[in-house]
Amino acid sequence: MKHHQNDAELTVTGMSCASCVGRVEKALAAVPGVEEPRVNLATGRAHFRLTAPEALPRAVEALAGAGYPAAPLETRLSIEGMSCASCVGRVEKALAALPGVTSAQVNLTTASATIHHSPGVAPQALADTVTAKGYPAELQAEAGHHMHDHGGDAASMKRNFLVALVLTLPVFVAEMGGHAFPAFHHWLHMALGQQTLWVLEFLLTTAVLAGPGRVFFRVGFPALMRRAPEMNSLVALGASAAWLYSTVATFAPGVLPADSVHVYFEAAAVIVTLILLGRWLEARAKGRAGNAIRRLIELAPDSAHVQRDGRIVEIPVAELHPGDIVHLRPGERVAVDGVLTEGSGAIDESMLTGEPVPVAKQPGDTVTGGTVNGNAALAYRVTATGGNTVLARIIRMVEDAQATKLPVQALVDRITAVFVPVVIGLALLTFVLWMIFAGSLGQALVAAISVLIIACPCAMGLAVPVSIMVGTGRGAELGVLFRRGDALQRLAEARIVALDKTGTLTQGAPALTAIEAEDIEPLDALRLAAAAEARSEHPLAAAIVGAARDKGLDLPPAEAVQAAVGRGLSARVEGRALLIGNAAALTEAGITPSPALIAAAEGWAANGATPVHLAVDGRHAAAMALADPIRPEAAETIAELHTLGLQTAMISGDVRATAEAVGRKLGIDTVTAGVLPEGKLAAIREMGGGTVFVGDGINDAPALAAAETGIAIGTGTDVAIESAEVVLVGGDPMGVARAIRLSRSVMRNIRQNLFWAFGYNVALIPVAMGALVPFGGPQMSPMLGAGAMALSSVFVVSNALRLRRAA
């Protein structure tokens, strides 16, 4: 339930439109000790910051008072020391006695308890209560991700809709069939009589409103009494007005003017049925939108094979602890994060990086929970469990991003806050105008009900959060994690992308890029140099040794190895005297440099590489170029950013020659080199608005935080990742272009949704009021209004779902 020490989140029930969101936020903001409430209609969650621990129960009370109770949480406990049924009874009784606990089930065979309780009750307090009774208890793993279960919503919505449909169909056929086919109308009236027919319609419609339609009245009328009407209030007002008028026409027709005795039962029943259909389709689509997180949660396996007391046993993942040795079978999912201790093989990390090629692993390499083992048997030591694993952090990032409000959402919230009261005012005005100009109570009522029903701001409330939800979920699948949802909007408005060089555009470690030799084979020169450097700690030495190993060269032993700072290294290998160093080291040792090799070295240096020279038995024999190689995807990334119409810049702490050489090769627009972290920060500030900075190191953290949007390469340091708003899970810089493309798609999608939601209401409210009637146009029926309203919500959600194929 909590992310940081003072952050809390609750799943809120009963929200159905943007005005509900506004009221929930208002109710939470009024609670002392609650700050920054953010409510998301699509996920059904409220996030807020607590400045006092006692504010959480108060927040739960405030939600209940506002008519949007927080959904109960489920906590699981592992309990020791229970031996019989009476122990179970005692534990259940102790838990049930706690205020806020709705149910407690204790299972003797699994030695566990499942408790449903108010979010105001801390899970740890439950464990402490059971422990105090003499049965040591602890929380099982994480209390879980309390995702709003839209799948469960969809099932109950479907049930409600089908019941309403069965009850409404006869009413609809009797009334509308009679209008469409006069012969059918006459037959019905002859067979049943008008009064009997109306009584039957009354019974069926009452069953629809009291049964499946009860939800609108249960939430809508209390909101109206609190002078905070919302979408359910509009439906409840419209349907009950139609029902009440028709009931009077059926049982006390004398009360009404003679020309107004007519029933609108079908309008009341069809309104409820159509809106239930819309809600079911919406819940089903929302469930699909939330699949990204659900799929991530499901990546973690339930059990693991662990080494205990010399045997391998299968235990639940929740019982793993750091230091445990887990045995991984071929094709099995890695349970939690760890370091490989035995075996070597390939692991499919596509769920993390989006890269389809499995990654080769050997002892000492890290493995990540949720990734899939290839066909080798491996063993690893657990380093992180529960909420500390990479997978849990990814899930948390996606959830946080989905809960964030975009700046564009603030505008929607302001409009919807005044929208519902205005609509009720317009409905009353419509009723009065129709009474004045048409003098028909029936027509006036139909027009007023149509206004109430057509104006439901449900589509407006969904327009932004559903797009964010699907977009951030799609990002997670592509290896682009939005740590904050508002980065989506800022990234779409980006103007210039600045990138760090080392580790972002380059591999981050030197490698041998070229070798020239005289009177000796280049591979032989490399073999000798690597043999001499084999024991050196210097990064350039590691590059030479690595290149020799890559080429499969056997390294002979070296003797009399001596390293002098700034003067290179001397050694004897296979009886030959070797000297490795820069040009100055050769001159100092009295060795005449070869003009051809020196010319090659100067050419490399001009392109940003570091030249290293090799002398064998006093003769200059070879020159090698060592450089930090450019990542293979870097050029494509820069080209893609230019295609997207963005300027590119590189900010590097490296020397100017090297930085400019890399910039030239990649076609980067501006290069800033030789700067410290403060310099990077200053360079970002100079660029002004619309800046994106991409980096991976601790030295990039200030610039990542200062840029409008910071993007961290996921293979980088934790500090960089914490300072950024967007994280690329793999090391591929192409993710930058992918992130920008995705954010543009999401913002385009949001604009389409808002245009549809607002445009639809603005266009159809005057029609519902009867603006077309004086010109011979039609008067809209409440049924058509309900159908159009349901359709608008389904359109908005379906449009958002197109983002699942984005980028």
N, C-alpha and C positions, 0 to 999 in steps of 0.2 A: 504493500500500500504506500510506503514511503520511498522516495528516491534519494533525497539528501536528508540530512538530519532533520531539517525543518520544512520539508516539502511533503504535502499529503495529496492523495487523490481519492475520490469517491465515485462510485458508479451511481448515477442519478436516474431515477425512474420517472415516467410520466411526461418526459419532454417530447414535443412533437413538432415544434416550429421555432422560428428565430425569436419570437417574442418570449417563448418559454426560457430560452437561453438567457435573454436579458434579465428576466425575473430571478432566475437561479443565481446569476452573478450578483444581482442587487441584494438578494437575501444573504449571500455569503459575505459580501463586502460590509454589510451592517453588523457582522459579528465581531466583537472586540477580539483582537489576537489573530484575525484572518486577514492576510494581505494578498494582493494580486490574483484574485480569482479568475480563472480562465475556463470556460465551459465549452465543450465540443459536442454538437448535436449528433454528429456522425458516429462518434465512439461512445456517446452516452456518459462521458466522464467529466468530472470537475476537478481541476488541479488548483491548488492554492498553497500559499506559504503560511506556516504557523509561527507566530512570535511567542505563543504561550501554549504549553501542552494541553491545558484544560479547554483550549479553544476548539479542539476537534469534536468533543461531544456536543458543544454548543452549536457548531456548524451543522451537525447531524440534526439537532432539534430545529434549527432555522429552516433547513430544507423540508422537514416534515411539516412545519408550520406554513411554509409557502405552497404546500400541495405537491411537492416533488421529492418524496422520501428517498433517502439513499438506499441502494440495494444492499441486502445483507452480504457480509463476507463469509467465506468458508475458510476455516483454519483447521489444519490437521496436526495432531499431537502424537508423539511416540511416548508410551507410558510403560514404566517398569513396575514390577512388584504386584501386578494383579494376578490372583490365582483362582478366583471363583466368581460365580454370578453375583454374590453380594458385594464383592469389590467393585464390579462393574456398576452396580446400583449406586454405590456410594459416590463414585466418580461422576456419574451422570447427574446425580442429585446436586453435588457441589457446583457443577458447571451450570446447570439449569437455574440455580438460585441466583446467579450473577445477573444484575440488571443489564439488559441489552442482548442477552443470549436468547435466541428464539428456539433453537433445538440443539441437543447434544446426543450423539450416538457413539457408544463405546463398544469396541469389538475386542473380545477377550482373545480370540485366536491370533489376530494380527497385532495385539497389544497397542491399539491405536484408538484415537477418538477423532470424530469429525464434528466440528461445531459450526453452526450458522449463527452469526451474531451481527449486531449493529456495528458500523464502522467506528463508532465512538468507543468501542471496547478494544483495547490493545491486545493483539494476539499473545504477547508475552505475559499479560495479566492472567490469561487463561491457563497457561503452563504453570505459572506461579501458584494459582489456586489449587490445581491438582497436586503439585509437589507438596504444598502445605498440608494436604490431607494424608500424606505419607506415601504417595505414589510418584516417584521422581518422573517428571514429564519435560519433554523439550519439543520445540517446533520442528515439524518435518520439512526439510529443505526450505524453499521460499514459500510464503503463503500463496504464491501463484500470481499470475498476471490476471487481474480481475477484469478480463475483457468482457465488454457488454456482449452477451450472447445473442447476436442478431439471428443466428440459426434457430435458436429456441423461440425468439420473437416471431420469426417467419412462420413457424409451425402453428403457434396459437393464433396468429393473425389469419392464417389460411383457414383454420377451423372456424373462427368467428365469421369470416367472409362466407364460407359455404353454408353455414346455418342461416345467415341473413339472406343469402341468395334463394335458398329453398323456401323460406317464409315470404320473401318479397315477390317472387315470380308470379304467384296467383293474383296478387294485388295489381301488379304491373299489367298482366294480361287482361284482367277484368276492365281496368280503366283505359289503358292505351289501346288495347284491342278494340274496345267499344268505339273509340274515336276514329280509329283507322277503318274499321269495317262496321258500318251502321247496322247491317243485318245481324252481326254477332251481338251488338249492343241490344237490339230488340229481343233477340232470343234469350239473352241473359236475364233481362228485366221480366220477360214473360215467365221464365223458368223459376226464378228466385224472388223476383220483386225487388224494387230499388232499396227498400229499408233493410231486407235480409242481406242483400249484397253489401251495403255499407257497414252493417254490423260485423259481417265476416271480415271485411277489409280492416275494420277497427281492431278486431281480435288479432289478426296476423301482424298488423303494423305495430300494435302494442307489444307483441312478443318480440319483434325485431328490436324495438327501442329498449325494452327492459332486459333483453338478453345480450346479443352481440354488440348492440349500440350503447350499452350501459356505460362503457368506457368514456364516451364523450360527455355524458352528464355528470359522471363521478368526478371528472377533473374540471370540466368546463364551468359548471355552475358555482362551485366554491371559488374559482378564480374570479368569476364575475362579482360574487359577494365581497371579495377582497378588493374590488375595484381595480383588478389587474387582469382584464380579459385577455384570452389568447385563442389560438386556433380552435381548440375544443369548444370554447365558449361560443364561437361563431356557428359551429355545426349544431351544438346543443340548442342555441336560440332558434336557428332556422328550422330544425326538425321538430322541436317541441311546439313552435308557433303553428306549423302546418298541421301537426297532430291535434293540437288543442282546438283550432278552428274547425277541423273536420269532425272532431268528436261533438262539438256544439251543434254543427249542422246535422249530425246523425241523430242525436238524442234530444236536442232542444232547438229545433229549427226556427221556432217562433221568435227566438231572441234576435235573429239576424234579419236584415231586410230581405224581402221575398226574392229579389233578383240575385241575391248573393248566397243562396243556400246551395252550396256545392262542396264536395269533399276533395282534399288533397292528400289522402293517405298515401297514395303511390309516391308522391314527391318526398314525404318524410322517410318512407321505407327505402326508396331508391337512393336518396342522398346518403344514408348511412351505409348501404350496401356498396355503393361505388367508392366511398371514401375508405371503407375497410379493404376493398380490392386494391386501391392505391397504396394503402399502408402495408399490405402483405407484399406487394411487388417491391415496394421500397425496402422493407426489412430484408427481403431475399437478396436484393442487389447490395444492400449495405453489408450483409453477411459475406458476400463475395468480395466486397471492397476490403474487408478486414482480414481476408484470407492470407495476405502477405505475412502478417504477424503470426497468425495461427500456424502457418506452414513453418515459420522460423522456430516457434515453440516446439513443434512436433519433430524438428530435426534432432533434438537431444534424445538419445535412447533412454529407456526406463531402467535397464539393468546393465551391469558390467561384470566381467570375470576378473576377480582380484585375488592376489596372493595373500593368504592368511595362514600363519602357522605352518608354512611349508606346503600347503595345499592350495589349489585354485578353486575358489568358490564363486557362485553367482550371487551378487547382492544388488539391492536397489541403488541407483545412482545417488540418491539422496544421502546414502550412508557412506559415501566415499569421503576421504579426508586427504589434504595435501600430504604427500610422502608415500601414499599407497602405490603399489606396483600393479598396474592393470594389464592384463593380457588381451591383445587385440587379434581376433581371428580374421582370416581373409574375408573381404566383403562387408565387414562389420563397421558400424558407425563408431567414431571416437566418442566416448562418453563425456569427458570433461577435458580441460586444457592440461597439457603435460609436456614432459621432455622425454624423447625416445631413449630407452636404455638398452634394448636388445633388438637385433634384426635390422634389415634395411629394405625399403620397398617404396612404391609410389602411393601417394595419398591424393584423392580427388578433393581439391579445395574450392571447387567451383561455387559452392554455396557462399564462400567468403569473398572470392575475387571475381567471380563471373568468368574466370578463365577455364576453358574446357580441358586443357592439358594437365594431367596429374603431376604433382610435384614430388621429385625424388627425395627421400628422407633417410638419414642415417643417424646412429646414436649421437646424442647431443642436440639434434634438431628439435624444434618445438612442434607439437601437434595440437590441433584446436578441436574442441568439442563440436560435434555435429558434422565434421568432415568424414569422408568415407575411405576406408582402407582398401588397397588394391588386393593382390593375391598373395601377399606375404604375411607370415605370422610375426607380429611385433609385440613388444612390451614397452610401456612407458610409465614414468613416475608422475603422479598427479601434482600439479602446481597450483591449480585454482578450481574451486567448486562453487556451486550455487550462483549467487548474483555476481561473483567476481569473474566468471568466465567471459571470453570474448563474445560468445553467442548471447549470453544474458545482457551484456553491455549493448550489443547491436539492437536487441529487442527493445531495451530501454530507450535507446536513441530514437528508434522509429516511433515508439509510443509517445515520447516527448514531442517529437516533430508533429505528430498528428494532433496533439492537444494544443499546439501553438496557434495563436490568432494572427492572421496576416493583417497588415495595415488596411487592406481593402475590406476586410471583415468589419472593421470598426464603423465604416460607412453604412453597411448593411444593418448592423445592430441599431444604429441611430434611427434609421428609417423604420425598421420593424417595431421599435419601441412605441412610436406614435401611430403606426399603421392600423392596428386592431381597433383602438378607440375611435379613430377617424372613420373606419368602415362601419362601426355600429352607428355612428352619427349619420353617415350617408344612408344607411338602411332606414333609419327613422325619417330622414328628410324625404327619401323616396316614397315611404308610406304616406306621409302627409301630402306630398305633391299629387300622388295618384288619387287620394281621397278628394282633393280639391278639384282636380281637372277631370277625373273619370267618374268619381262618385261611387266606385265599385269597391266594396270592402275586400272581396275575393281577389280582384286584380291587384289592389294595393298590397295585399299580403304576399301574393306570389312575387311581385317585384322586389319587395323588401327582403324576402327569404333568398331570392336569387342573388342579391347583392352580398348578403352574409356568406353564402356558400362559395361564390366565385372568388371571393377575396382572400381566402385562407392563405396566409403567407408561408405555407409549409415549404414550397419550392425555394423561396428566398433563403430560408434558414439552412437548407441543405446545399445551396449553390457552391459555397466556398469549402466547408469542411469535408464534403465527400470527395471533391477534387484533390484536396490536400492528402486525404487518407489513401486514395488510390495512387496518387503520384509518389508519395513517400514510400509506399509499399513496393511500387515498381522500381524505385531507386534502389531499395535494399536488394532486390533481385539482380540489379545490374551492378552491384558493388559500389553504389553511391549512397552514403548515409547522410541524411539531413539531420543534424543534431538539433536544429531549431527550424520549425516550419516556416518562419518568416524569411529565412534565407532563400526560400523558393522564389519569393517575390523580388527580393533584391538581386538575386542572380539573374533573373530574367531581364532586369534593367541594366545589366553590366555593360560597361563601355570599354574598359581596358583590363587585360589579364596580365598580372606580373608574376613571374615564376622565379623561384630560387634555382640556382644551377646544380650544385652538388647534391646528389641523392634524389633530385626531382627530375631534371632533364638528363642527368648523367647517372651512372650506376652507383656513384658514391665511394668507389674504391679504385685505386690506380690499377691499370692492366697494361701488359706489353702490347703496343699497337704497331711497331715496326722494328726491323733489325737489318743492319747493313754490315757486311764482313769483308775483310781483305785477307787472302792467303789462308783462309780457314772456312770450313762449311758453317753457314749461319746456325744450323741446329747444334753443331759441335760447340760453337761459341756460347750458345744459350745453355748447353749442358754444363760446361765448365763454370760459367757465371752462377748458375743455379746451385751447383755443388758448393761454391764458396759462400753463397748467401744463405744456405739452408738453415743455419742456426741464428741468423740475424733477426732482430725484432722489428726492423725498419719496414714501414709499409711498402716502400719501393722494392725491398728485398722480397717481400711476400708476393709481389706482382711477378717478379722474375721466376721465382720458384713455382708459382702457380702456372705460369705459361709452360714451363718445362714439364710439369706433371700432366697438363692438358694434352701435350704432344706425346705422352707416354715415354719420356726419356728416363733412363736409369741414372741416378745421380751417384757418382763415385764419392768416397769419403774425402774430406778436406782436412789439411793439417796446417798448423801455425797460423790460424785465422786471427787477424788483428784489425780492429776498426779504429780509425782516427776521425773524430768529429770534423766534418767539413772537408776531409781529405780522402774519403772513400775507405775501401777495405782491401787488405792484402791477404793472400793465402797460397798454400801449395796444394795442387790437385794433380794426381797422376804424374808427379815429379816435375810439373811445370809451375813456374812462379806467375801468379795472377795478381793484377791490380784492377779494381773496379771503382770508378768514381767519376767526378766531373772533369772537364778539360783542364781546370787548374791543378787537379790532383796529378794528372799525367805530367804536366810541365814541371811541377814541383819534384816529381820522382825522376826528372831528367829524361823523360821519354818524348821522342819527337812525334807530335800529332800528325795523323794522315790528313792531308788537305781535303780529300774526297769525303772521308768520314766526318770531318769537322763541318764541311758544307751541308752534308745531310742533316747533321745535328742542329745546325743553325736554322735550317728550313723547318724542322720539327718544332723548335723553340718558338719560331714566329707564329706557329699555329697552336701554341699553348701547351705543347707536350714538354716533358722533362727529359733531356738527353742523358744517358748513362754510357760511359765508355769502358771498354775492356782492353787491357794490355796483357799479352802472353809473352813471358820471357823477355820483357823489356821492349816489345814491339806493339804499337797500336793496332789491335786486330779487329775490333768490332765496335759499333755504336748501336745503342738500343733506345727506342722512344717509349717512354712510359706516360700514359695519360689516363684520365678518368674517362672511360668510353661513354659516348652519348647513348642513351637508351634507344633501342631500335624504334620505339613508338614515338620518340620525341618530335621528329620532323613532321610526321603525320599529324600529331597533336597541334603543332603551330599552324600548319596548313589548314586544318579543320577550323581552328579559332578564327583565322583570317576569312574563311568561307562564311562563318557566322557573322562577319562584319565587325569583329572586335580588333582593337589594337593589342599588340603584345609587347611585353617588356621583360627584361631579365635583370634581377638584382642579385649580385653575388659578392661574397667576401673574398673570392679568389682574385689573383692578379689580373690586371687589365688585359694583357696579351691573351691569356687563356680564355677569359670570359668573352672577349670580342671574337676570338676564333670560333667558339661554340655558337655565339650569336649569329655570326656570318653564315656558318654551316646550316643553321636551322631557319634562317630568314626572319629573325626576331627584329622588331621595329626599333626599340631602344635598349641600350645595355648600360647598366650602372654597375661598376666593379670596385673591388677593394674596400667594401664597406663593412663596418661592424654592425651588431644588432641595432644600435641607435641610428646608424646610417640607413639601414633598411627601413626603419620606422619613418625617418624623415622623408625618404624617397616615396613611400606610400602616401604620406600626407600631402606631398607636393602634387601628386597625381589628381587629387580632388575627388569628386563624387564618382560613383559607378566603378570603384576599383575592386578587383578580385586579386587576392594574393595566394599563391600555391607554394607550400613549403613542407619540410619534413623534419627539421631539426630543432633543438632547444633554442638555437640562435634565431629561428624564424618566428618563435612564439609572439614577440611584441608586434611584428608586422602582421601576423595572422589575426591578432586581436584588433589591430588598428584599421585594417582594410574593411570596406563595407561588407565583404564576404570573404572569410578565410577558408581555404580548402587545404586540408592536411592529407598528405600521402600516408595511407594506413600502415605502410611498413616503417614509418618514422617513429619518433619518440612520443611517449604519452603526453609530455608537456605540449607538443605541437598539436596533438589531437584534441586536448582539452581547450586549447586556445581557438580552435577553428569552429565554424558553424557547419561545415560539410566535411565528411571524411571519405576518402577513396579507399576502400578496403584493401585492394591489391596495390601494387606499386606502379600501376600503369597510368602515366599522365593523360592518356586518351580519356580517362574518366572525367577530366575537367570539361572537355567538349560535351561529353555525354550528360554531365550534370547540368550544363547551361542549356542544352537542347531540351532536356526533360523539364527544367523549370519554365522555359518558354512555352512548352506544350501545356503545362499545368495552368499557367496564367491565362493562356488563350482559352483553355477549357473553362476556367472560372468566369472569364468575360462573356463567353457564350451562354453559360448558365445564368449569369446575372441578367443579361439582356433578355433571355427567355422569361425568367421569373418576373422581373419588373415589367417588361413589355406586355406580358400576358395580363397582369393585373390592371395596368393602366388602360389597356385597350378594352378589356371586357367589363370593367365595372360600369362605365357609362351605358353599355349595351344592356347589362342586367338592370340598370335603373330605368331603362325604357326609353333611352335617348333616340332610338330609331323609330319608335311607334308613331310620333307625329308625322313622320315622313313616309308612312305606309310600311315601315320595316317591321320585323318580328319582335315580339316580347320574349326574352329568354326565359326558359323554364328552369326551376331550381335543379331538376334532374340533369339537364345539360350542363349547368354550372358545376354540379358535383363531379360529373364525368370529366369536364375540362380541367378542374382542379386536381383530380387524381392523376390525370394524364401529365400535367405539368411537373409534378413531383417525380413521376416515373421517368419522364424525359430527362430531367436534370441528373438523376442518378445514373441512367443508362449512358448519358453523354460522358459523365465522369469515368465510367467503366472502360471507355475507349482508351483511357490512359494506360490500361494494363498492357497495351501493345506499343507504348511510346518508346522513343529513342532506340 
